[in-house]
Amino acid sequence: MIVKGAKLICVVDWKRFSKYFTLVIWQLGQASFILFCLRNFDKLRVPLFEQILLATFLSAALFLLISLLIKKFKVFSLDETVALLLISVLLCIVVLPLSLVNVDRSRSFYVLSWVENGSFYSSDAGIQFRVESTEALDVTGVEQRVKEQLDRGLIEKSNGQFHLTPSGRFMLKISNLLAQVFQLENWYLNKN
């Protein structure tokens, strides 16, 4: 960064940044692939969150090994390798659990599916719904999630009916894809 007078000028080494960015994205993809393999190994009876952590740490160990090989060829210094490893592990630990655990266990995501199935309508008595999931037993919680999704613009209400917006349909497609790829059982139990 360079400070000139009252202006702050940020100088970015795009070549170096692109190398870092590529490695971090590769690390995230690698952790996702390892998690995919773990989730599809039927004999492994470990809960989802623990599988995510295991995939992250296996991926980190592999990344460290590859980083040390890269260092040998003097692409990165040891300090840069350690920094990249920490950033990558933190990203994997944050991104994988937040995305997968939210889809698998979040009433907010279930609401999107319920709206798509036509389970919600509005009446003088308030929001009415017909949902078979045990997650719908907490009526106040469901109504709160519907209001949150309305505020986010993922669902909309017209003529007493609730509908997904294009953003809501996109989020639901991503949720279905993640649930299918990573075999998220709670999603299938609660989305109807």
N, C-alpha and C positions, 0 to 999 in steps of 0.2 A: 504494500500500500504506500502511496506517495501523498503527502499533504502539501498542497501549494496554496498559500494564502489561507482563505477560508474554505477552499474546496478540497474534498477528499477524492483522490483518483485511485481507483482500484485497478491494478495491473494483474491480469490473469495469464498464467502460462497454460494455454489451452491444450498443448501437446501433453504436458505432464498431467493436467486435470483429466483429459480423456483416458489416459492410462489408468489412473486411479479409479475413475468412474467405471470403466470396463471391468476392472478386477472386482470391485464391490458388487456390481450387478451379477458377475459370474459367480461370486460367492453366494449371493442370494438364490440364484438359480440352482446351484449345486446343493445347497441345503434343502431346497424344495424337492429336488430329485431324490435325495437320500430319504426325506420324509415320505415321499410317494412310495419308495421301495419298502420302507418300514411299515407303512399303512397297508400295503398289499401282501405282506408276509403274514398269512393267516394264523400261524402258530404263536405269533407274538401277541400276548394278552396284556399289553401295557396301555394305560390311559393316554388319550390324545396329547395332553399337555406334556407328559413325560417323553412321549415320542418326539415331540417338537424339540425339546431340549436335547435329547440324544442326537437327533439329526443335526442340530446346530453345532454341537460339540464335535461330532464326527466330521462334519464339513469343515470346521475350524482346524482340526488336526490335519486334514488333507490340504487345506489352504496353506497352512504353515509349512508343510513339506514342500509344496509347489513354490511357495514364496522363497524358501531357502534355496531351491534350485535356481529360481530367477535371480536371486542375489548373487549366486555363484557366477552368473553371466553378467553381473554388474548392471542390471536393469534398474534395481532399487537398492538403496542403502538399507542397513539393518534397521535403523530408526523408522524409515518409511515403511518397511515390511511389517514391523510391530504395530505401527499406527494403523495401517490398512487392515491388519488382522483384527484389531480391537474394534474398529469401525464396522467391519463386516459382521463380526460376531454380534455386536450390539444391534445392528440392523436386523439380522436373522432372528435374534431373540425377541425383538419388538414386532417386526412385521409378521412373521409366521404365527405367533400366538394370537396377536390381535385380529388378524384376518380370519384364521380358521376357527378359533374358539368363539369369536363373535358370530360367525355363520352357524356354527354347531349349537350354540347355547343362548343366542340372543333373541329375546322376544321381538325386538325391533326388526330383525330380519324375517322372523316368522310372519309378522304383520304384513310385510310386502307380499308374501305368498298367499296369505289369507285374502288380501284385497284382490289379488289376481283371480282367485277362485270364486270371487263374488260373494264372499261370506259377510261383508259389511254393508250396512245401509244406515241412513240417518232418519230418525223420526222425532216427534215432539218430545219423546221421553229421553232423547239423546242418541248416542251411538248404539246400534243394535248389531249383533253378530251371531252367526251360527258356525262354531268351530268345534271340532272333535278333540283337539289337543288338550292335554291337561294344563298346558301353559296358559290357556284361555280362562282358567278358573279364577284367576285374579283379574276381575273385571276392571278395577281401577287401574291396574298396571297396563292392561291392554288399551284402555282409553287414553292413558298417558302416552303410550307408544304411537297410537294413531295421530294424536295431536302433534307429537314430535315429527312424525313423517310428513304431516301436512306442512309444518313450518319449514322443514328441509326442502320441500318441493318434490318429494319422491312419490307422494300420492296427492290426489285432488278430489274435491267433492263437487258433483254437479247433479242437480235434480234428485237429491237425497241418496245418490249412489257414490261410492268411492271407487276411483280408478287409479291405476299407476300412470305416472307421467313417463316420458321417455327416459328420464334419469332413473326413475324407479324400476322400469323394465330392465335397464342396463344393470343396475345393482342386483336385481333378482337373477338375471342370467349369470352374472359373476358368482353369486351365491350357489346357484345350481351346479355350475361348473366345478367350483371348489368342493362342494359336497360330493359330487360324483367322483372326481379324481382322488380325493383323500378319504372317501368312504365315511362321511360324517353321519353317523347313525341317528343322532338326535335331530338333525335337520329333517330326515325322512319321517321320523316319528311325529314331529310337531308342525310340519309345513301344511298339513291338511286341516 
